[in-house]
Amino acid sequence: MNKNFKFCATELVEVRSKEEILQTLDKRGQLEGLPFMPQMFQYCGKRFRVFKRAHKTCDTVFPIRGRRMANTVHLETRCDGQAYGGCQAGCLIFWKEAWLKRV
């Protein structure tokens, strides 16, 4: 296991409190360029298993390209689509490890 990784798949973690997460965000509401979306606050204080590490994603905001992700995982959570007009795609949510704590 890479020693730089804080969490690994199947590990139980807890999403930090809203206050703790807000302290990690810059003036644009991001940590290392990844936004913490308001709909993610519903998960604060709850426990989930790490589904898998997130190493890369497609960036469709800037010229379409691949984007490497550092210190990021997917939990066993999916977007419920409420903030997107009832979208039912069930997308994985990117979580910075700083927003999580070991249980």
N, CA, C and O of each residue as an XYZ file, in Angstrom:
412
protein
N       0.849     -1.187      0.000
C       0.000      0.000      0.000
C       0.887      1.240      0.000
O       1.886      1.288      0.718
N       0.536      2.226     -0.787
C       1.265      3.483     -0.854
C       1.101      4.227      0.463
O      -0.025      4.445      0.910
N       2.196      4.618      1.086
C       2.143      5.281      2.391
C       1.529      6.671      2.309
O       1.141      7.228      3.336
N       1.431      7.250      1.101
C       0.821      8.565      0.945
C      -0.700      8.488      1.029
O      -1.359      9.500      1.266
N      -1.256      7.304      0.837
C      -2.702      7.149      0.899
C      -3.131      7.080      2.345
O      -2.577      6.314      3.133
N      -4.105      7.872      2.687
C      -4.605      7.875      4.052
C      -5.655      6.778      4.251
O      -5.657      6.093      5.274
N      -6.542      6.616      3.273
C      -7.623      5.641      3.385
C      -7.565      4.668      2.210
O      -7.118      5.017      1.117
N      -8.025      3.447      2.455
C      -8.068      2.451      1.384
C      -9.469      1.850      1.291
O     -10.295      2.018      2.188
N      -9.716      1.157      0.200
C     -11.028      0.560     -0.048
C     -11.445     -0.327      1.118
O     -10.623     -1.026      1.710
N     -12.716     -0.287      1.432
C     -13.427     -1.034      2.484
C     -13.252     -0.429      3.879
O     -13.918     -0.863      4.818
N     -12.379      0.554      4.030
C     -12.165      1.159      5.342
C     -13.377      2.008      5.742
O     -13.968      2.688      4.903
N     -13.739      1.964      7.016
C     -14.852      2.742      7.538
C     -14.355      4.125      7.931
O     -13.384      4.257      8.676
N     -15.035      5.167      7.418
C     -14.662      6.553      7.714
C     -15.906      7.337      8.100
O     -17.035      6.906      7.862
N     -15.675      8.488      8.695
C     -16.774      9.391      9.035
C     -16.534     10.719      8.335
O     -15.413     11.227      8.326
N     -17.582     11.280      7.753
C     -17.480     12.587      7.117
C     -17.410     13.625      8.238
O     -18.227     13.611      9.159
N     -16.442     14.512      8.153
C     -16.249     15.535      9.181
C     -17.463     16.465      9.257
O     -18.328     16.453      8.381
N     -17.505     17.259     10.309
C     -18.611     18.197     10.502
C     -18.545     19.316      9.463
O     -17.506     19.544      8.844
N     -19.658     19.999      9.284
C     -19.718     21.119      8.349
C     -18.655     22.157      8.686
O     -17.981     22.672      7.794
N     -18.504     22.461      9.958
C     -17.535     23.458     10.402
C     -16.109     23.040     10.059
O     -15.316     23.855      9.586
N     -15.782     21.772     10.296
C     -14.443     21.270      9.984
C     -14.171     21.342      8.486
O     -13.080     21.729      8.066
N     -15.154     20.974      7.689
C     -14.979     20.984      6.237
C     -14.826     22.412      5.725
O     -13.970     22.677      4.881
N     -15.640     23.325      6.223
C     -15.551     24.718      5.775
C     -14.168     25.301      6.033
O     -13.703     26.142      5.263
N     -13.510     24.876      7.090
C     -12.165     25.367      7.399
C     -11.124     24.919      6.373
O     -10.064     25.535      6.265
N     -11.410     23.856      5.620
C     -10.455     23.350      4.636
C     -10.601     24.030      3.274
O      -9.735     23.881      2.412
N     -11.687     24.770      3.078
C     -12.009     25.306      1.756
C     -11.425     26.691      1.528
O     -11.315     27.494      2.454
N     -11.052     26.959      0.275
C     -10.567     28.292     -0.081
C     -11.764     29.197     -0.367
O     -12.909     28.788     -0.175
N     -11.508     30.415     -0.821
C     -12.588     31.389     -1.039
C     -13.556     30.959     -2.143
O     -14.656     31.503     -2.248
N     -13.154     29.984     -2.970
C     -14.046     29.467     -4.016
C     -14.788     28.204     -3.578
O     -15.498     27.584     -4.369
N     -14.614     27.832     -2.304
C     -15.290     26.637     -1.794
C     -14.643     25.346     -2.254
O     -15.315     24.326     -2.406
N     -13.325     25.389     -2.478
C     -12.604     24.236     -2.996
C     -11.417     23.866     -2.118
O     -10.890     24.690     -1.370
N     -11.015     22.620     -2.228
C      -9.782     22.138     -1.628
C      -8.989     21.478     -2.740
O      -9.456     20.519     -3.355
N      -7.797     21.985     -3.002
C      -6.944     21.469     -4.085
C      -7.705     21.420     -5.404
O      -7.551     20.480     -6.184
N      -8.531     22.443     -5.648
C      -9.264     22.544     -6.903
C     -10.533     21.720     -6.982
O     -11.224     21.763     -8.000
N     -10.861     20.968     -5.940
C     -12.080     20.151     -5.933
C     -13.129     20.837     -5.069
O     -12.893     21.061     -3.882
N     -14.280     21.175     -5.640
C     -15.311     21.853     -4.840
C     -16.012     20.898     -3.877
O     -16.213     19.719     -4.169
N     -16.377     21.449     -2.721
C     -17.266     20.729     -1.811
C     -18.653     21.247     -2.126
O     -18.966     22.407     -1.856
N     -19.483     20.395     -2.694
C     -20.808     20.809     -3.151
C     -21.786     20.857     -1.972
O     -21.755     19.986     -1.102
N     -22.646     21.867     -1.944
C     -23.591     22.015     -0.820
C     -24.398     20.756     -0.521
O     -24.691     20.479      0.642
N     -24.757     19.999     -1.534
C     -25.564     18.793     -1.298
C     -24.775     17.708     -0.564
O     -25.359     16.715     -0.128
N     -23.456     17.880     -0.420
C     -22.645     16.906      0.302
C     -22.748     17.085      1.821
O     -22.395     16.178      2.575
N     -23.228     18.249      2.271
C     -23.343     18.488      3.714
C     -24.296     17.501      4.389
O     -24.168     17.258      5.589
N     -25.239     16.931      3.657
C     -26.168     15.963      4.256
C     -25.445     14.727      4.808
O     -26.000     13.994      5.627
N     -24.210     14.503      4.359
C     -23.447     13.335      4.794
C     -22.586     13.616      6.025
O     -22.006     12.684      6.583
N     -22.487     14.866      6.462
C     -21.645     15.223      7.607
C     -22.039     14.430      8.852
O     -23.219     14.293      9.173
N     -21.025     13.913      9.542
C     -21.240     13.155     10.766
C     -21.662     11.715     10.547
O     -21.825     10.967     11.511
N     -21.841     11.316      9.307
C     -22.267      9.941      9.011
C     -21.075      9.093      8.606
O     -20.048      9.602      8.156
N     -21.234      7.801      8.775
C     -20.157      6.851      8.481
C     -20.447      6.071      7.211
O     -21.581      5.684      6.928
N     -19.381      5.857      6.459
C     -19.467      5.119      5.198
C     -18.180      4.339      4.998
O     -17.155      4.633      5.612
N     -18.251      3.352      4.141
C     -17.046      2.633      3.734
C     -16.466      3.324      2.500
O     -17.189      3.853      1.656
N     -15.140      3.300      2.429
C     -14.473      3.783      1.220
C     -14.756      2.752      0.131
O     -14.475      1.566      0.301
N     -15.312      3.211     -0.981
C     -15.611      2.325     -2.104
C     -14.333      2.052     -2.897
O     -13.998      0.903     -3.186
N     -13.628      3.132     -3.243
C     -12.351      2.989     -3.940
C     -11.639      4.340     -3.968
O     -12.246      5.383     -3.724
N     -10.366      4.300     -4.265
C      -9.583      5.520     -4.417
C      -9.951      6.163     -5.744
O     -10.279      5.473     -6.709
N      -9.894      7.476     -5.785
C     -10.182      8.220     -7.011
C      -8.862      8.778     -7.532
O      -8.287      9.681     -6.924
N      -8.388      8.255     -8.635
C      -7.096      8.652     -9.187
C      -7.213      9.672    -10.309
O      -6.313     10.487    -10.516
N      -8.341      9.622    -11.042
C      -8.497     10.550    -12.167
C      -9.970     10.704    -12.514
O     -10.812      9.903    -12.107
N     -10.261     11.753    -13.274
C     -11.615     12.011    -13.740
C     -11.548     12.811    -15.030
O     -10.477     13.281    -15.413
N     -12.653     12.968    -15.690
C     -12.744     13.842    -16.864
C     -13.095     15.240    -16.377
O     -13.980     15.403    -15.537
N     -12.417     16.233    -16.891
C     -12.694     17.627    -16.549
C     -13.404     18.253    -17.736
O     -12.785     18.511    -18.769
N     -14.701     18.497    -17.594
C     -15.472     19.062    -18.699
C     -15.690     20.561    -18.554
O     -16.337     21.173    -19.403
N     -15.158     21.166    -17.488
C     -15.309     22.597    -17.278
C     -14.293     23.357    -18.118
O     -14.639     24.310    -18.815
N     -13.057     22.935    -18.047
C     -11.999     23.537    -18.840
C     -11.866     22.702    -20.105
O     -12.534     21.675    -20.224
N     -11.039     23.102    -21.041
C     -10.947     22.275    -22.255
C     -10.943     20.797    -21.871
O     -10.136     20.353    -21.055
N     -11.838     20.068    -22.461
C     -12.053     18.671    -22.056
C     -10.725     17.926    -22.026
O     -10.001     17.840    -23.018
N     -10.442     17.395    -20.850
C      -9.182     16.704    -20.631
C      -9.316     15.794    -19.425
O     -10.284     15.893    -18.670
N      -8.362     14.923    -19.244
C      -8.317     14.117    -18.040
C      -7.721     14.935    -16.912
O      -6.927     15.845    -17.150
N      -8.093     14.623    -15.713
C      -7.570     15.334    -14.545
C      -7.172     14.323    -13.483
O      -7.976     13.480    -13.086
N      -5.944     14.408    -13.030
C      -5.482     13.534    -11.952
C      -6.020     14.045    -10.623
O      -6.142     15.251    -10.406
N      -6.336     13.118     -9.750
C      -6.870     13.446     -8.429
C      -5.885     12.938     -7.379
O      -5.420     11.800     -7.453
N      -5.573     13.775     -6.415
C      -4.699     13.368     -5.309
C      -5.496     13.418     -4.011
O      -6.368     14.271     -3.841
N      -5.196     12.508     -3.105
C      -5.823     12.502     -1.776
C      -7.343     12.502     -1.863
O      -8.019     13.225     -1.130
N      -7.868     11.687     -2.763
C      -9.300     11.681     -3.036
C      -9.817     10.247     -3.110
O      -9.146      9.361     -3.641
N     -11.017     10.029     -2.573
C     -11.645      8.711     -2.609
C     -13.115      8.850     -3.003
O     -13.674      9.946     -3.017
N     -13.714      7.721     -3.318
C     -15.163      7.614     -3.475
C     -15.656      6.812     -2.273
O     -15.070      5.786     -1.927
N     -16.715      7.272     -1.648
C     -17.349      6.509     -0.575
C     -18.509      5.717     -1.160
O     -18.837      5.869     -2.336
N     -19.121      4.885     -0.355
C     -20.300      4.150     -0.800
C     -21.509      5.080     -0.741
O     -22.523      4.772     -0.114
N     -21.376      6.222     -1.410
C     -22.455      7.208     -1.535
C     -22.561      7.569     -3.007
O     -21.599      7.429     -3.762
N     -23.709      8.022     -3.398
C     -23.929      8.474     -4.775
C     -24.746      9.756     -4.721
O     -25.521      9.969     -3.788
N     -24.571     10.602     -5.716
C     -25.357     11.826     -5.818
C     -26.830     11.448     -5.962
O     -27.177     10.586     -6.770
N     -27.693     12.092     -5.180
C     -29.127     11.783     -5.261
C     -29.826     12.597     -6.348
O     -31.007     12.372     -6.613
N     -29.129     13.532     -6.977
C     -29.675     14.283     -8.093
C     -30.620     15.409     -7.737
O     -31.087     16.119     -8.627
N     -30.917     15.596     -6.454
C     -31.872     16.631     -6.055
C     -31.421     18.030     -6.473
O     -32.247     18.859     -6.854
N     -30.128     18.294     -6.404
C     -29.601     19.620     -6.766
C     -29.508     19.808     -8.278
O     -29.152     20.886     -8.753
N     -29.822     18.780     -9.016
C     -29.705     18.816    -10.472
C     -31.020     18.438    -11.149
O     -31.041     17.681    -12.119
N     -32.100     18.975    -10.626
C     -33.400     18.768    -11.256
C     -33.891     17.337    -11.229
O     -34.631     16.924    -12.122
N     -33.496     16.569    -10.224
C     -33.964     15.190    -10.132
C     -33.196     14.217    -11.005
O     -33.700     13.142    -11.333
N     -31.983     14.583    -11.384
C     -31.135     13.698    -12.191
C     -31.065     12.325    -11.519
O     -30.970     12.236    -10.294
N     -31.110     11.277    -12.301
C     -31.088      9.921    -11.755
C     -29.842      9.147    -12.165
O     -29.843      7.916    -12.146
N     -28.775      9.861    -12.538
C     -27.553      9.187    -12.984
C     -26.836      8.457    -11.847
O     -26.145      7.470    -12.095
N     -26.988      8.925    -10.606
C     -26.345      8.258     -9.468
C     -24.829      8.320     -9.527
O     -24.157      7.317     -9.285
N     -24.290      9.477     -9.842
C     -22.837      9.648     -9.980
C     -22.106      9.446     -8.657
O     -22.627      9.757     -7.586
N     -20.898      8.923     -8.755
C     -20.038      8.833     -7.587
C     -19.653     10.245     -7.153
O     -19.578     11.153     -7.980
N     -19.411     10.424     -5.869
C     -19.026     11.718     -5.313
C     -17.547     11.648     -4.945
O     -17.092     10.674     -4.346
N     -16.805     12.688     -5.309
C     -15.397     12.779     -4.968
C     -15.256     13.381     -3.575
O     -15.828     14.431     -3.285
N     -14.493     12.712     -2.715
C     -14.266     13.162     -1.343
C     -12.780     13.338     -1.107
O     -12.014     12.389     -1.275
N     -12.353     14.538     -0.718
C     -10.975     14.753     -0.314
C     -10.780     14.077      1.044
O     -11.664     14.114      1.899
N      -9.628     13.470      1.227
C      -9.370     12.767      2.486
C      -9.419     13.716      3.690
O      -9.720     13.280      4.801
N      -9.130     14.988      3.487
C      -9.194     15.962      4.583
C     -10.615     16.141      5.098
O     -10.805     16.640      6.207
N     -11.603     15.749      4.327
C     -13.005     15.887      4.732
C     -13.491     14.670      5.509
O     -14.647     14.616      5.927
N     -12.610     13.699      5.699
C     -12.964     12.424      6.327
C     -12.064     12.154      7.524
O     -10.960     12.687      7.629
N     -12.561     11.317      8.419
C     -11.713     10.861      9.509
C     -11.930      9.375      9.732
O     -13.010      8.833      9.500
N     -10.875      8.748     10.185
C     -10.903      7.303     10.455
C     -11.810      7.040     11.649
O     -11.830      7.806     12.612
N     -12.555      5.952     11.572
C     -13.457      5.564     12.669
C     -12.724      4.624     13.595
O     -13.290      4.170     14.588
